[in-house]
């Protein structure tokens, strides 16, 4: 298993600091969600292509994911064409940078679409992008997030796409929030997981509180064990949401702590399997 540092967790770091800290802490790569503290866009990534290539050599400290904000669920013809055009641009940019996975969201449910219609719309949009992704050796990952937090829902959309270049990004927190155990989530995704997000949290009277790894109730270790037994051996993103939650501990605390706990989990899982 290869653990990556998601830049969402360090809004005060520039790209140079991100690369330096990821190496210092021992991460295997980074997920690019923020660039110099701001959410990535096509324009910002394009403008920094040479910088990204220099700081994150694919064979040494790769950018594992371009974590875009693109949302796919719409039936409006004009909006569909706009979203598809941006999706194709992201695929070309990922191919140029040697990034293996692009993260797309499904969407917060548009008013005009019920959940079943949203699933169908997302699946159709993914199918429209799939041939381009296959041809350029880029994978599109739809995250278990928002109204698609359920692995059952996300899995349905991925299967409509019907392409090996389209898969799911399993966020363990969101599937837990959706009431799914790790076993249920992985069964629903049925071999289509191409990336994983992990974080820890606990329920409160007003929602969820994000915590350092091991301090909450998300069954991360159980999820890792199931991933190992399923044969998954790809990137797993430490998604510390400091950008959205400035009150949580600093990245200089959280990122080393997460990796230390994850390495201990991996050791314990290996020991248990002997």
Secondary structure as GFF3:
##gff-version 3
##sequence-region A 1 274
A	DSSP	beta_strand	2	6	.	.	.	ID=ss1
A	DSSP	three_ten_helix	7	9	.	.	.	ID=ss2
A	DSSP	alpha_helix	15	25	.	.	.	ID=ss3
A	DSSP	beta_strand	29	32	.	.	.	ID=ss4
A	DSSP	beta_strand	34	35	.	.	.	ID=ss5
A	DSSP	beta_strand	38	39	.	.	.	ID=ss6
A	DSSP	alpha_helix	42	47	.	.	.	ID=ss7
A	DSSP	alpha_helix	49	55	.	.	.	ID=ss8
A	DSSP	beta_strand	62	71	.	.	.	ID=ss9
A	DSSP	alpha_helix	77	97	.	.	.	ID=ss10
A	DSSP	beta_strand	101	105	.	.	.	ID=ss11
A	DSSP	alpha_helix	115	136	.	.	.	ID=ss12
A	DSSP	beta_strand	139	143	.	.	.	ID=ss13
A	DSSP	three_ten_helix	146	148	.	.	.	ID=ss14
A	DSSP	alpha_helix	151	161	.	.	.	ID=ss15
A	DSSP	beta_strand	166	171	.	.	.	ID=ss16
A	DSSP	alpha_helix	172	177	.	.	.	ID=ss17
A	DSSP	alpha_helix	182	189	.	.	.	ID=ss18
A	DSSP	beta_strand	193	198	.	.	.	ID=ss19
A	DSSP	beta_strand	200	204	.	.	.	ID=ss20
A	DSSP	beta_strand	207	211	.	.	.	ID=ss21
A	DSSP	alpha_helix	220	230	.	.	.	ID=ss22
A	DSSP	beta_strand	235	238	.	.	.	ID=ss23
A	DSSP	alpha_helix	251	273	.	.	.	ID=ss24
###
